[in-house]
Amino acid sequence: MVDHGPRTGDLVALTFDADMTDAMRYQLRSGAVRSYANLAIIDLLERERVPATFFLTGKWVEEYPGVTRRLAGNPRFELANHTYGHLAFTADCYQLPTIPRQRMAADVARTFDVIAPYGGRQTRYFRFPGLCHDRAALTELAPLGVTVVDGDVISGDPFAKSWRPVVDAVLSRVRPGSVVVLHVTEANAPMTDEALPRILAGLAELGLRPAPLSEVLGARPVG
């Protein structure tokens, strides 16, 4: 389990969670919500040639196959696993329904299977919904050979009402080797696309450079 990479150098990882619960799927399909895929974020990352890592839920991939193909097709983007339906792996985790312990490994394995056909820079990185995990959850996932990634810079972008607190949260905590947790789920994190250009500018002023998660964590660059 890792929170950040080495504190040397100038690299940081921008990671974006793509949540999708059954409740979110219902909101989307009923028309109550317009989108859980913030294309403005992807547009900016592509335009500015910024590397990023996306933690995808299987259900999000199923709702947005075209967007997933777009992410997989960008050599600067890495794909990682955020469970199939964003269920909680511990009790009392942001009011999320809890997945039974005996289903945990199958849920995560299923998500890898959903992502696999899209190709691109796929990883064995995994993030728990809500960052909620305990020894039991880690034990269940151990046979899958995943690297659990939490993050040391929590942006607080879900349900933010302004971009300012998101930017402040990131720039006040970020350091070399940091793993920044953001979201690409537009309706649930509506300010992230406004915060992102300011975060990028702030990182540049601090002399920090976004890189794929594998490089920030010290792995050999992919490709």
DRENPA-3360 file (N, C-alpha, C; in nm, 2 decimals, always signed):
BEGIN
1 = MVDHGPRT = +0.09/-0.12/+0.00/+0.00/+0.00/+0.00/+0.09/+0.12/+0.00 ~ +0.06/+0.22/-0.09/+0.14/+0.34/-0.10/+0.05/+0.46/-0.10 ~ +0.11/+0.57/-0.04/+0.05/+0.70/-0.04/+0.12/+0.80/-0.14 ~ +0.25/+0.78/-0.16/+0.33/+0.87/-0.24/+0.45/+0.80/-0.29 ~ +0.52/+0.87/-0.38/+0.65/+0.82/-0.43/+0.76/+0.88/-0.35 ~ +0.89/+0.86/-0.40/+1.00/+0.92/-0.34/+0.99/+1.07/-0.33 ~ +1.04/+1.13/-0.22/+1.03/+1.27/-0.20/+1.15/+1.35/-0.27 ~ +1.21/+1.29/-0.36/+1.32/+1.35/-0.43/+1.27/+1.39/-0.57;
9 = GDLVALTF = +1.34/+1.47/-0.64/+1.30/+1.51/-0.78/+1.19/+1.60/-0.78 ~ +1.12/+1.61/-0.90/+1.01/+1.71/-0.92/+0.88/+1.65/-0.97 ~ +0.86/+1.52/-0.96/+0.74/+1.46/-1.01/+0.63/+1.44/-0.91 ~ +0.51/+1.46/-0.96/+0.38/+1.44/-0.89/+0.29/+1.37/-0.98 ~ +0.19/+1.29/-0.92/+0.09/+1.22/-0.99/-0.04/+1.28/-0.98 ~ -0.11/+1.32/-1.09/-0.25/+1.36/-1.08/-0.33/+1.24/-1.11 ~ -0.41/+1.20/-1.02/-0.50/+1.08/-1.03/-0.64/+1.12/-1.03 ~ -0.73/+1.06/-1.11/-0.87/+1.10/-1.12/-0.95/+0.97/-1.11;
17 = DADMTDAM = -1.04/+0.97/-1.00/-1.13/+0.86/-0.98/-1.25/+0.88/-1.07 ~ -1.30/+0.77/-1.13/-1.42/+0.77/-1.21/-1.52/+0.68/-1.14 ~ -1.59/+0.73/-1.04/-1.69/+0.65/-0.96/-1.81/+0.62/-1.04 ~ -1.88/+0.51/-1.01/-2.01/+0.49/-1.06/-2.08/+0.38/-0.97 ~ -2.17/+0.43/-0.89/-2.25/+0.34/-0.81/-2.39/+0.31/-0.88 ~ -2.46/+0.22/-0.83/-2.59/+0.19/-0.88/-2.68/+0.32/-0.87 ~ -2.67/+0.39/-0.76/-2.75/+0.51/-0.74/-2.71/+0.62/-0.85 ~ -2.58/+0.63/-0.88/-2.54/+0.73/-0.98/-2.59/+0.68/-1.11;
25 = RYQLRSGA = -2.58/+0.55/-1.14/-2.63/+0.50/-1.27/-2.78/+0.53/-1.29 ~ -2.85/+0.52/-1.18/-3.00/+0.55/-1.19/-3.02/+0.70/-1.22 ~ -2.94/+0.78/-1.15/-2.95/+0.93/-1.17/-2.92/+0.96/-1.31 ~ -2.82/+0.90/-1.37/-2.78/+0.93/-1.51/-2.89/+0.88/-1.61 ~ -2.94/+0.76/-1.59/-3.03/+0.70/-1.68/-3.17/+0.76/-1.67 ~ -3.20/+0.82/-1.55/-3.33/+0.88/-1.54/-3.33/+1.03/-1.58 ~ -3.22/+1.08/-1.62/-3.21/+1.21/-1.66/-3.19/+1.32/-1.55 ~ -3.18/+1.27/-1.43/-3.17/+1.36/-1.32/-3.03/+1.43/-1.32;
33 = VRSYANLA = -2.93/+1.36/-1.38/-2.79/+1.41/-1.39/-2.75/+1.40/-1.53 ~ -2.68/+1.50/-1.57/-2.64/+1.51/-1.72/-2.52/+1.42/-1.75 ~ -2.42/+1.42/-1.66/-2.30/+1.35/-1.69/-2.21/+1.32/-1.57 ~ -2.15/+1.20/-1.57/-2.05/+1.17/-1.47/-1.91/+1.15/-1.54 ~ -1.90/+1.22/-1.65/-1.77/+1.22/-1.73/-1.74/+1.36/-1.76 ~ -1.64/+1.42/-1.69/-1.61/+1.56/-1.71/-1.51/+1.57/-1.83 ~ -1.56/+1.59/-1.95/-1.48/+1.59/-2.07/-1.39/+1.71/-2.07 ~ -1.43/+1.82/-2.00/-1.34/+1.94/-2.00/-1.21/+1.91/-1.93;
41 = IIDLLERE = -1.21/+1.82/-1.83/-1.08/+1.78/-1.77/-0.99/+1.71/-1.87 ~ -1.05/+1.61/-1.95/-0.98/+1.53/-2.04/-0.93/+1.63/-2.16 ~ -1.01/+1.72/-2.20/-0.97/+1.81/-2.30/-0.85/+1.89/-2.26 ~ -0.85/+1.94/-2.14/-0.73/+2.02/-2.09/-0.61/+1.93/-2.08 ~ -0.62/+1.82/-2.02/-0.50/+1.73/-2.01/-0.44/+1.70/-2.15 ~ -0.53/+1.67/-2.24/-0.48/+1.64/-2.38/-0.42/+1.77/-2.44 ~ -0.49/+1.88/-2.43/-0.44/+2.00/-2.49/-0.30/+2.04/-2.44 ~ -0.28/+2.03/-2.30/-0.16/+2.07/-2.24/-0.06/+1.95/-2.23;
49 = RVPATFFL = -0.10/+1.84/-2.28/-0.01/+1.72/-2.29/+0.04/+1.68/-2.15 ~ -0.06/+1.68/-2.06/-0.03/+1.65/-1.91/-0.06/+1.50/-1.89 ~ +0.04/+1.43/-1.83/+0.01/+1.29/-1.79/-0.08/+1.28/-1.67 ~ -0.16/+1.17/-1.67/-0.25/+1.15/-1.56/-0.28/+1.00/-1.55 ~ -0.34/+0.96/-1.43/-0.37/+0.82/-1.41/-0.52/+0.82/-1.37 ~ -0.60/+0.74/-1.43/-0.74/+0.73/-1.41/-0.78/+0.60/-1.34 ~ -0.84/+0.61/-1.22/-0.89/+0.49/-1.15/-1.04/+0.47/-1.19 ~ -1.06/+0.37/-1.26/-1.19/+0.35/-1.33/-1.27/+0.24/-1.25;
57 = TGKWVEEY = -1.40/+0.27/-1.23/-1.49/+0.16/-1.19/-1.54/+0.09/-1.31 ~ -1.57/-0.04/-1.30/-1.62/-0.11/-1.41/-1.75/-0.06/-1.47 ~ -1.84/-0.01/-1.38/-1.97/+0.04/-1.42/-1.95/+0.17/-1.49 ~ -1.85/+0.25/-1.46/-1.82/+0.38/-1.53/-1.78/+0.35/-1.67 ~ -1.69/+0.25/-1.68/-1.64/+0.21/-1.81/-1.76/+0.16/-1.90 ~ -1.85/+0.09/-1.84/-1.96/+0.04/-1.92/-2.06/+0.15/-1.96 ~ -2.07/+0.26/-1.88/-2.15/+0.37/-1.92/-2.08/+0.46/-2.02 ~ -1.94/+0.46/-2.02/-1.87/+0.55/-2.10/-1.76/+0.48/-2.18;
65 = PGVTRRLA = -1.80/+0.39/-2.27/-1.70/+0.31/-2.34/-1.62/+0.40/-2.44 ~ -1.68/+0.50/-2.49/-1.61/+0.59/-2.59/-1.51/+0.68/-2.51 ~ -1.55/+0.72/-2.39/-1.45/+0.80/-2.32/-1.34/+0.71/-2.27 ~ -1.37/+0.59/-2.23/-1.26/+0.50/-2.19/-1.17/+0.47/-2.31 ~ -1.22/+0.45/-2.43/-1.13/+0.44/-2.54/-1.04/+0.56/-2.56 ~ -1.09/+0.67/-2.54/-1.02/+0.80/-2.55/-0.90/+0.80/-2.45 ~ -0.93/+0.76/-2.32/-0.83/+0.76/-2.22/-0.72/+0.65/-2.25 ~ -0.77/+0.54/-2.30/-0.67/+0.43/-2.33/-0.58/+0.46/-2.45;
73 = GNPRFELA = -0.64/+0.55/-2.54/-0.56/+0.58/-2.66/-0.46/+0.69/-2.64 ~ -0.45/+0.75/-2.52/-0.36/+0.85/-2.49/-0.23/+0.79/-2.42 ~ -0.12/+0.80/-2.48/+0.00/+0.74/-2.42/+0.05/+0.80/-2.29 ~ -0.01/+0.92/-2.26/+0.03/+0.99/-2.14/-0.06/+0.95/-2.02 ~ -0.17/+0.87/-2.05/-0.26/+0.83/-1.95/-0.24/+0.69/-1.91 ~ -0.25/+0.66/-1.78/-0.25/+0.52/-1.73/-0.39/+0.49/-1.68 ~ -0.43/+0.36/-1.68/-0.56/+0.32/-1.63/-0.54/+0.23/-1.51 ~ -0.62/+0.25/-1.41/-0.61/+0.17/-1.29/-0.75/+0.13/-1.24;
81 = NHTYGHLA = -0.76/+0.06/-1.14/-0.88/-0.01/-1.09/-0.94/+0.06/-0.97 ~ -1.07/+0.08/-0.97/-1.14/+0.15/-0.86/-1.27/+0.07/-0.82 ~ -1.26/-0.06/-0.84/-1.37/-0.16/-0.81/-1.47/-0.15/-0.93 ~ -1.57/-0.24/-0.92/-1.67/-0.25/-1.02/-1.78/-0.15/-1.00 ~ -1.84/-0.15/-0.88/-1.95/-0.06/-0.86/-1.94/+0.03/-0.74 ~ -1.82/+0.06/-0.70/-1.79/+0.16/-0.59/-1.86/+0.12/-0.46 ~ -1.86/+0.00/-0.43/-1.91/-0.04/-0.30/-1.80/-0.03/-0.20 ~ -1.84/-0.01/-0.07/-1.75/+0.00/+0.04/-1.68/-0.13/+0.08;
89 = FTADCYQL = -1.56/-0.13/+0.11/-1.49/-0.25/+0.15/-1.47/-0.25/+0.30 ~ -1.52/-0.15/+0.37/-1.53/-0.15/+0.52/-1.67/-0.10/+0.56 ~ -1.71/-0.12/+0.68/-1.84/-0.06/+0.73/-1.82/+0.09/+0.75 ~ -1.93/+0.16/+0.74/-1.92/+0.31/+0.77/-1.83/+0.38/+0.68 ~ -1.84/+0.37/+0.55/-1.76/+0.44/+0.46/-1.85/+0.53/+0.37 ~ -1.86/+0.65/+0.42/-1.94/+0.75/+0.34/-2.08/+0.71/+0.30 ~ -2.14/+0.62/+0.38/-2.27/+0.58/+0.35/-2.28/+0.49/+0.23 ~ -2.17/+0.44/+0.18/-2.18/+0.35/+0.06/-2.22/+0.21/+0.11;
97 = PTIPRQRM = -2.30/+0.14/+0.03/-2.33/+0.00/+0.06/-2.21/-0.08/+0.07 ~ -2.21/-0.18/+0.15/-2.09/-0.26/+0.18/-2.09/-0.39/+0.10 ~ -1.97/-0.42/+0.04/-1.96/-0.55/-0.03/-1.92/-0.66/+0.07 ~ -1.98/-0.78/+0.06/-1.94/-0.89/+0.15/-1.79/-0.93/+0.12 ~ -1.72/-0.97/+0.23/-1.58/-1.00/+0.22/-1.55/-1.11/+0.11 ~ -1.64/-1.20/+0.10/-1.62/-1.31/+0.01/-1.63/-1.27/-0.14 ~ -1.68/-1.15/-0.16/-1.70/-1.10/-0.30/-1.59/-1.00/-0.34 ~ -1.51/-0.96/-0.25/-1.41/-0.85/-0.27/-1.32/-0.88/-0.39;
105 = AADVARTF = -1.25/-0.99/-0.38/-1.15/-1.02/-0.49/-1.22/-1.04/-0.62 ~ -1.33/-1.10/-0.63/-1.40/-1.12/-0.76/-1.44/-0.99/-0.82 ~ -1.48/-0.89/-0.73/-1.53/-0.76/-0.78/-1.41/-0.69/-0.84 ~ -1.29/-0.69/-0.78/-1.18/-0.62/-0.84/-1.13/-0.69/-0.96 ~ -1.13/-0.83/-0.96/-1.09/-0.90/-1.08/-1.18/-0.87/-1.20 ~ -1.31/-0.86/-1.17/-1.40/-0.83/-1.27/-1.37/-0.70/-1.34 ~ -1.33/-0.60/-1.26/-1.30/-0.47/-1.31/-1.18/-0.47/-1.40 ~ -1.08/-0.55/-1.36/-0.97/-0.56/-1.46/-1.01/-0.62/-1.59;
113 = DVIAPYGG = -1.11/-0.72/-1.58/-1.16/-0.78/-1.70/-1.23/-0.68/-1.79 ~ -1.31/-0.59/-1.73/-1.39/-0.49/-1.80/-1.29/-0.39/-1.87 ~ -1.18/-0.35/-1.80/-1.09/-0.26/-1.86/-1.00/-0.32/-1.96 ~ -0.97/-0.44/-1.95/-0.86/-0.51/-2.03/-0.88/-0.49/-2.18 ~ -1.00/-0.50/-2.24/-1.01/-0.49/-2.39/-0.98/-0.35/-2.44 ~ -0.97/-0.25/-2.36/-0.95/-0.12/-2.41/-0.80/-0.09/-2.44 ~ -0.71/-0.18/-2.39/-0.57/-0.16/-2.41/-0.51/-0.04/-2.34 ~ -0.41/+0.02/-2.41/-0.35/+0.14/-2.35/-0.25/+0.10/-2.23;
121 = RQTRYFRF = -0.22/+0.20/-2.15/-0.13/+0.17/-2.04/-0.20/+0.13/-1.92 ~ -0.23/+0.00/-1.91/-0.30/-0.06/-1.80/-0.21/-0.10/-1.69 ~ -0.25/-0.08/-1.56/-0.17/-0.11/-1.45/-0.24/-0.21/-1.35 ~ -0.17/-0.25/-1.25/-0.22/-0.32/-1.14/-0.25/-0.23/-1.02 ~ -0.25/-0.11/-1.04/-0.28/-0.01/-0.93/-0.43/-0.02/-0.89 ~ -0.46/-0.01/-0.77/-0.60/-0.02/-0.72/-0.62/+0.08/-0.61 ~ -0.74/+0.14/-0.61/-0.78/+0.24/-0.51/-0.92/+0.20/-0.45 ~ -0.93/+0.19/-0.32/-1.05/+0.16/-0.25/-1.15/+0.28/-0.26;
129 = PGLCHDRA = -1.28/+0.26/-0.28/-1.38/+0.36/-0.27/-1.37/+0.43/-0.13 ~ -1.36/+0.56/-0.14/-1.35/+0.64/-0.02/-1.22/+0.62/+0.06 ~ -1.13/+0.56/+0.00/-1.00/+0.52/+0.06/-1.02/+0.44/+0.19 ~ -1.14/+0.37/+0.19/-1.17/+0.29/+0.31/-1.12/+0.15/+0.30 ~ -1.03/+0.11/+0.38/-0.99/-0.03/+0.38/-0.93/-0.07/+0.52 ~ -0.93/-0.20/+0.54/-0.88/-0.25/+0.67/-0.80/-0.38/+0.64 ~ -0.75/-0.44/+0.74/-0.66/-0.56/+0.72/-0.74/-0.67/+0.64 ~ -0.86/-0.69/+0.68/-0.94/-0.79/+0.61/-0.95/-0.77/+0.46;
137 = ALTELAPL = -0.98/-0.64/+0.42/-0.99/-0.61/+0.28/-0.86/-0.63/+0.21 ~ -0.75/-0.59/+0.27/-0.62/-0.60/+0.21/-0.58/-0.75/+0.19 ~ -0.62/-0.83/+0.29/-0.59/-0.98/+0.29/-0.67/-1.04/+0.17 ~ -0.79/-1.00/+0.15/-0.88/-1.06/+0.04/-0.82/-1.03/-0.09 ~ -0.76/-0.91/-0.11/-0.71/-0.87/-0.24/-0.57/-0.91/-0.27 ~ -0.50/-0.96/-0.16/-0.36/-0.99/-0.18/-0.33/-1.09/-0.30 ~ -0.42/-1.19/-0.32/-0.39/-1.29/-0.43/-0.39/-1.22/-0.57 ~ -0.45/-1.10/-0.58/-0.46/-1.04/-0.71/-0.34/-0.97/-0.75;
145 = GVTVVDGD = -0.25/-0.95/-0.66/-0.12/-0.88/-0.69/-0.14/-0.73/-0.72 ~ -0.23/-0.67/-0.66/-0.25/-0.53/-0.68/-0.16/-0.44/-0.59 ~ -0.13/-0.32/-0.63/-0.07/-0.22/-0.55/-0.18/-0.12/-0.51 ~ -0.21/-0.12/-0.38/-0.31/-0.03/-0.33/-0.26/+0.11/-0.32 ~ -0.32/+0.21/-0.38/-0.27/+0.34/-0.38/-0.38/+0.43/-0.32 ~ -0.35/+0.49/-0.21/-0.44/+0.59/-0.15/-0.41/+0.73/-0.21 ~ -0.31/+0.80/-0.15/-0.27/+0.93/-0.20/-0.25/+1.02/-0.08 ~ -0.15/+1.11/-0.09/-0.12/+1.20/+0.02/-0.18/+1.34/+0.01;
153 = VISGDPFA = -0.24/+1.37/-0.11/-0.30/+1.50/-0.13/-0.45/+1.48/-0.17 ~ -0.54/+1.50/-0.07/-0.68/+1.47/-0.10/-0.74/+1.61/-0.13 ~ -0.79/+1.62/-0.25/-0.83/+1.75/-0.30/-0.96/+1.80/-0.24 ~ -1.05/+1.71/-0.20/-1.18/+1.74/-0.15/-1.27/+1.79/-0.26 ~ -1.25/+1.75/-0.39/-1.33/+1.80/-0.50/-1.47/+1.75/-0.50 ~ -1.50/+1.63/-0.45/-1.64/+1.59/-0.46/-1.73/+1.69/-0.39 ~ -1.83/+1.73/-0.46/-1.94/+1.82/-0.41/-1.88/+1.96/-0.37 ~ -1.76/+2.00/-0.41/-1.71/+2.13/-0.38/-1.80/+2.23/-0.45;
161 = KSWRPVVD = -1.82/+2.35/-0.39/-1.91/+2.45/-0.44/-1.83/+2.56/-0.51 ~ -1.69/+2.56/-0.50/-1.61/+2.66/-0.56/-1.47/+2.59/-0.59 ~ -1.40/+2.64/-0.69/-1.27/+2.58/-0.72/-1.17/+2.62/-0.62 ~ -1.18/+2.72/-0.55/-1.08/+2.77/-0.46/-1.03/+2.67/-0.35 ~ -1.13/+2.62/-0.28/-1.08/+2.52/-0.18/-1.01/+2.40/-0.24 ~ -1.05/+2.36/-0.35/-0.98/+2.24/-0.42/-0.84/+2.28/-0.45 ~ -0.82/+2.40/-0.51/-0.68/+2.44/-0.55/-0.60/+2.46/-0.42 ~ -0.66/+2.52/-0.32/-0.58/+2.54/-0.20/-0.54/+2.41/-0.13;
169 = AVLSRVRP = -0.63/+2.32/-0.13/-0.61/+2.19/-0.07/-0.49/+2.12/-0.14 ~ -0.49/+2.13/-0.27/-0.38/+2.06/-0.34/-0.25/+2.13/-0.33 ~ -0.25/+2.26/-0.35/-0.12/+2.34/-0.35/-0.06/+2.35/-0.22 ~ -0.14/+2.35/-0.11/-0.09/+2.36/+0.02/-0.02/+2.24/+0.08 ~ -0.05/+2.12/+0.01/+0.00/+1.99/+0.06/+0.09/+1.92/-0.03 ~ +0.09/+1.96/-0.16/+0.17/+1.89/-0.25/+0.32/+1.90/-0.23 ~ +0.39/+1.79/-0.25/+0.54/+1.78/-0.24/+0.59/+1.69/-0.35 ~ +0.72/+1.69/-0.37/+0.77/+1.59/-0.47/+0.73/+1.45/-0.43;
177 = GSVVVLHV = +0.69/+1.38/-0.53/+0.64/+1.24/-0.50/+0.49/+1.23/-0.47 ~ +0.42/+1.34/-0.46/+0.28/+1.34/-0.41/+0.19/+1.26/-0.51 ~ +0.09/+1.20/-0.46/-0.02/+1.14/-0.53/-0.15/+1.22/-0.50 ~ -0.19/+1.30/-0.60/-0.31/+1.39/-0.58/-0.44/+1.32/-0.62 ~ -0.54/+1.32/-0.53/-0.66/+1.25/-0.56/-0.77/+1.35/-0.60 ~ -0.81/+1.34/-0.73/-0.92/+1.42/-0.79/-1.02/+1.33/-0.85 ~ -1.13/+1.39/-0.90/-1.24/+1.31/-0.96/-1.27/+1.36/-1.10 ~ -1.31/+1.27/-1.19/-1.36/+1.31/-1.32/-1.51/+1.29/-1.33;
185 = TEANAPMT = -1.58/+1.28/-1.22/-1.72/+1.25/-1.22/-1.80/+1.38/-1.21 ~ -1.82/+1.44/-1.32/-1.86/+1.58/-1.33/-1.97/+1.62/-1.24 ~ -2.08/+1.55/-1.23/-2.20/+1.59/-1.15/-2.16/+1.59/-1.00 ~ -2.08/+1.50/-0.96/-2.04/+1.48/-0.82/-1.92/+1.57/-0.78 ~ -1.85/+1.62/-0.88/-1.73/+1.70/-0.86/-1.73/+1.81/-0.96 ~ -1.82/+1.90/-0.95/-1.84/+2.00/-1.06/-1.74/+2.11/-1.07 ~ -1.65/+2.12/-0.98/-1.55/+2.23/-0.98/-1.42/+2.19/-1.03 ~ -1.40/+2.06/-1.05/-1.26/+2.01/-1.08/-1.21/+2.06/-1.21;
193 = DEALPRIL = -1.29/+2.08/-1.31/-1.24/+2.13/-1.44/-1.20/+2.28/-1.42 ~ -1.26/+2.35/-1.33/-1.22/+2.49/-1.31/-1.09/+2.50/-1.22 ~ -1.08/+2.40/-1.13/-0.96/+2.40/-1.04/-0.84/+2.35/-1.12 ~ -0.85/+2.27/-1.21/-0.74/+2.20/-1.27/-0.64/+2.29/-1.34 ~ -0.68/+2.39/-1.42/-0.58/+2.48/-1.48/-0.50/+2.56/-1.37 ~ -0.57/+2.59/-1.26/-0.50/+2.67/-1.16/-0.41/+2.58/-1.08 ~ -0.44/+2.45/-1.06/-0.35/+2.35/-1.00/-0.23/+2.33/-1.09 ~ -0.25/+2.32/-1.22/-0.13/+2.30/-1.31/-0.04/+2.42/-1.30;
201 = AGLAELGL = -0.10/+2.54/-1.30/-0.02/+2.66/-1.29/+0.06/+2.67/-1.16 ~ -0.01/+2.63/-1.05/+0.05/+2.63/-0.92/+0.17/+2.53/-0.91 ~ +0.15/+2.41/-0.97/+0.25/+2.31/-0.97/+0.38/+2.36/-1.04 ~ +0.35/+2.43/-1.15/+0.47/+2.48/-1.23/+0.54/+2.59/-1.15 ~ +0.47/+2.67/-1.08/+0.53/+2.77/-0.99/+0.62/+2.71/-0.88 ~ +0.57/+2.59/-0.83/+0.64/+2.52/-0.73/+0.76/+2.43/-0.79 ~ +0.77/+2.43/-0.92/+0.88/+2.35/-0.98/+0.84/+2.20/-0.98 ~ +0.71/+2.17/-0.98/+0.67/+2.03/-0.98/+0.61/+2.00/-1.12;
209 = RPAPLSEV = +0.63/+1.87/-1.16/+0.59/+1.83/-1.29/+0.50/+1.71/-1.28 ~ +0.38/+1.71/-1.34/+0.29/+1.59/-1.34/+0.36/+1.47/-1.43 ~ +0.34/+1.35/-1.38/+0.39/+1.23/-1.45/+0.30/+1.12/-1.42 ~ +0.30/+1.01/-1.50/+0.22/+0.90/-1.48/+0.25/+0.84/-1.34 ~ +0.15/+0.78/-1.28/+0.17/+0.72/-1.14/+0.29/+0.63/-1.13 ~ +0.30/+0.54/-1.23/+0.41/+0.44/-1.23/+0.55/+0.51/-1.22 ~ +0.56/+0.62/-1.29/+0.69/+0.69/-1.28/+0.71/+0.77/-1.15 ~ +0.60/+0.82/-1.09/+0.61/+0.89/-0.96/+0.64/+0.79/-0.85;
217 = LGARPVG = +0.59/+0.67/-0.86/+0.61/+0.57/-0.76/+0.75/+0.50/-0.78 ~ +0.82/+0.54/-0.88/+0.96/+0.49/-0.90/+0.97/+0.37/-0.99 ~ +0.87/+0.33/-1.06/+0.88/+0.22/-1.16/+0.95/+0.28/-1.28 ~ +1.00/+0.18/-1.36/+1.06/+0.22/-1.49/+0.95/+0.28/-1.58 ~ +0.98/+0.39/-1.65/+0.88/+0.45/-1.74/+0.83/+0.34/-1.84 ~ +0.70/+0.35/-1.87/+0.63/+0.26/-1.96/+0.65/+0.31/-2.10 ~ +0.69/+0.22/-2.19/+0.69/+0.25/-2.33/+0.82/+0.33/-2.37;
% end
